[in-house]
Amino acid sequence: MTSAQDERERQVLDRIDRARRRRPRVREERITMSHGAGGKATRTLIEAVFLGAFGNPLLEPLEDAASLVLDQARVALTTDSYVVSPLFFPGGDIGDLAVNGTVNDLSVAGATPMYLTAAFILEEGFPVADLVRVTSSMRAAAATAGVQIVTGDTKVVQRGKADGCYINTAGVGLLAAPAPLGVALARPGDAIVVSGPIGDHGITIMLARGELGIEADVRSDTAPLNGLTACLLEAVPGVRAMRDATRGGVATILNEIATSADVGVLVREDSVPVRPAVRGACELLGIDPLYVACEGRMIAVVPGADAERAIAALRGHPLGADAAVIGHVTDDQPGLVQLKTSFGGTRIVDMLVGDPLPRIC
Amino acid sequence: MTSAQDERERQVLDRIDRARRRRPRVREERITMSHGAGGKATRTLIEAVFLGAFGNPLLEPLEDAASLVLDQARVALTTDSYVVSPLFFPGGDIGDLAVNGTVNDLSVAGATPMYLTAAFILEEGFPVADLVRVTSSMRAAAATAGVQIVTGDTKVVQRGKADGCYINTAGVGLLAAPAPLGVALARPGDAIVVSGPIGDHGITIMLARGELGIEADVRSDTAPLNGLTACLLEAVPGVRAMRDATRGGVATILNEIATSADVGVLVREDSVPVRPAVRGACELLGIDPLYVACEGRMIAVVPGADAERAIAALRGHPLGADAAVIGHVTDDQPGLVQLKTSFGGTRIVDMLVGDPLPRIC
């Protein structure tokens, strides 16, 4: 191992130690929707309850996938349950979401996704034709991503539970690069890059529920990111971290960078790509697109000197055509994310609080 | 690879081909509780829908875990969701069930369980104290089994869904033995062994619901089987197959042996160990203990000449103290399981039909 790698690993362990010392407590006596929204309450629940119970050095980085050594193989392992409502929406359904989401968690960990598990919790009365439709989407998504679904499970719960169908996928991938990736490795001067327009998935789900009376020409961005992450890693081997911007949106990832690495983050609002239809819907709903989930977009932290090369690499892939540098890591105000607004002001971007968009994945 | 291994693998592929040709169809238009009971309807759903969509040589053996090669490492991968109701019951709770169940699926695949994922679907309003209790059980079970929980996920669904808490665990283990295991490898003359008294878990759950007005001194047998399977594999390297007898019970596994290997199975009723309290409850409920789930028992198929050595190895472990040979594989009536009853008659033991014991794991 090189001394640069030693240094990186030591930094990761330092962050973990620091996080351990400031472990929070859950103040609520009962679970709320916010605990599942991917923002501040989810983070508190994870740190207080799950790290409290399971805490170990492999879990504690709290990245999208754990990095393991199995025999001689370096392997990434991840899991996600999908409870999106509705099950079918413009641009996708729970099936391709369940494949792409787990493929993406492996991809942003720097792994080549290989094998997936698929576990179904079905509601009594769920149409078999819908299950066939969902599994067909999963097959197609797995084929696109180049992964195989190799084992599974089926449970059935009584009518009224489970909203038709919940799916869990776990995934294993091969880690080729010896250098660890992680938001804790961000350092001042790094550039923060987004791979494309944000918020398409979350807004699509909100509108697909039909409760808001808003129509817009918007589709989920659900897609497998493994091709894109491979392009970026090849062009910029020094990538510090990649994250897919799902629940909690880009704002939550920016806060995880600031908190985990103990750095400041400064983002320019007008550099963040947002489609006009998504921006319009967000304005009508009073939601900041920075908090709206994507399912086929990633944030990458790269050394400042590599920013142009990173953007060129991303734009060379169909899923990264609109990639942009949205901000930088600073040594100012460690732990805080600041946004330079289009009007020239500056405001603090906190983690997602509450749950404006429940059940989006 | 030795020619004996070649022969085994060819046999497995033959079975898969045969299964593919007789793939059934789901007749129901909607999912029923039976589709989750682990018996005949579950099997049909898996073969018709899931194999139809995902079919690949790694999935198709339909064993408890998939066997993969990652880089040079031989790895087993499995997943299970847990929807047991009630969440807490004599002898355990959904937490240790979720760890032990997945540890056991890896163990009976011949793997050394290493790493688990943990994904929670929580109901809005679920007491945080209950979540702490469940995660504490998971920690204790993981420590007992010698595995680490290395990555996870949390989703929250609205009040009225998810019965408090559903848990999915996926697990990876290392496969040391080069010989494949599988019920398709059973052959006439093999002995069928059970590691202990059956039905404790299923009856415990039924009674814990308090709807039947029956009381009995019975506790779940939830336990990690990795120590026991390691003992058996060391003593009898020629083990053909191991299965943990969960949903669908011992009867379903016996049928999977008969169907997958295209052999007959003959079991002697009075050699099947059943605790008096479980037998009594089964009689009151009109249920055959052969269909009642265990969560810490396994069935093993071993060459007939190794039966005594297998029993001695199992009895040398605390979880196998009451291990017994319950029957044999025959070349009579391929595909059928027959039971010699205590009264001297013979009856056919079918796969579980319907769902007499919903939500037991």
Interface residues (C-beta under 8 A of the other chain):
Chain A: V26 E28 E29 R30 I31 T32 M33 S34 H35 G36 A37 T42 L45 I46 V49 F50 G52 A53 F54 N56 L58 L59 A65 A66 L68 L70 D71 Q72 A73 R74 V75 L77 T78 T79 D80 S81 Y82 V83 M114 Y115 T117 A118 A119 F120 I121 L122 E123 E124 G125 F126 P127 V128 A129 L131 V132 T135 S136 M138 R139 A142 Q148 I149 V150 T151 G152 D153 T154 K155 V156 V157 Q158 G160 K161 A162 D163 Y166 N168 A170 V172 L174 P358 R359
Chain B: V26 E28 E29 R30 I31 T32 M33 S34 H35 G36 A37 T42 L45 I46 V49 F50 G52 A53 F54 N56 L58 L59 A65 A66 L68 L70 D71 Q72 A73 R74 V75 L77 T78 T79 D80 S81 Y82 V83 M114 Y115 T117 A118 A119 F120 I121 L122 E123 E124 G125 F126 P127 V128 A129 L131 V132 T135 S136 M138 R139 A142 Q148 I149 V150 T151 G152 D153 T154 K155 V156 V157 Q158 G160 K161 A162 D163 Y166 N168 A170 V172 L174 D355 P358 R359
